[in-house]
């Protein structure tokens, strides 16, 4: 497992951050100023402000009049919200009111975290002002550095059960938050999400470091990696679109992790690095050390840790190895390991040093030549 850069350490940090805030403001049923604040964003050369987003939201809501799903209409009835609308502005207000009521029902702690609740004169039919600094923190907080208020919210469980004209409305609270507030499905399908992944430039899955995760954005040829939610969106739906909860990864690793809550390595801040290495272990002979193509049964590939590894890191490494089946996956690449051994057998370190000494202008430094031979970077900063 390798480390990837969080947005604030990324060379394209402003580009990533501006695009992400714009995307979040388009998806969340919150006032744009609660997400963007007073900042002026630049996205694809265009200036984006709260007014820009508001007009875009209102135009979108106008196109959605009369097209809302039965699930949405049932929720309106369950929360006693007026469903009669005259225009896009009223639909946007309706979405914000439904979001506030769903949050309050699902988690009073989350409601108090996001909304100003001190003013008791606010009508139940109105949405309280939002705490802008808390909205921003929710969207950008590292998952390994949650403050006490966010920790207090915890997992979302239980069901919402209400009666609608003698019928029963029954939804899990997590599903309601995902459908009507932290709308990851809408987030994941937008063109800006493809561009965001392109900006993040994570080209190899950080979990397995073996499958390419490049993003293609040309029309008709679009493809992108999946987003894993480091904290499961089913258990922590309020982090469903939080930037540092989204890990670009391959489909195999995303499926393997699913909603597991094991304490695995957190790629934005943790990695195996040089503390843990894949090594070959002789099982049935030593011919494989020469790179013989028929020697796959002679060895296995295992993860080994150094003596300097901390107990905390070792525990996370072991859980990551189990969750992502890393040992089993890498044992599927014995043919490539034999290819590397064959190169090593044919081109010893002494031979490479001789080439460097004889042709310094062409061969360059020893490590550079060795990296060229094995088609990989030997410097840890370049892994992936």
Secondary structure, DSSP 8 states (H G I E B T S, - for coil): ------GGGSTTHHHHHHHHHHHHHHHSSS-HHHHHTT--EEETTEEE-HHHHHHHHHHHHHHHTT---HHHHHHHHHTT-----SSHHHHHHHHHHHHHHHHHHH-HHHHHHHB----TTS-TTS---B-HHHHHHHHH--TTS--HHHHHH----SEEEEEETTEEEEEEHHHHHHHHTS-HHHHHHSHHHHHHHHHHT--B-TTTS-SB---B-STT--B--EEEESS-TTT-GGGTT-GGGEEEE-HHHHHHHTT-------TTT---TTTEEEEEEESS-SGGGGT-TT-GGGEEEEEEE-TT--HHHHHHHHHHHHHTTHHHHHGGGHHHHHHHHHHHHHS-HHHHHHHHHH-HHHH-SHHHHHHHHHTS--SGGG--
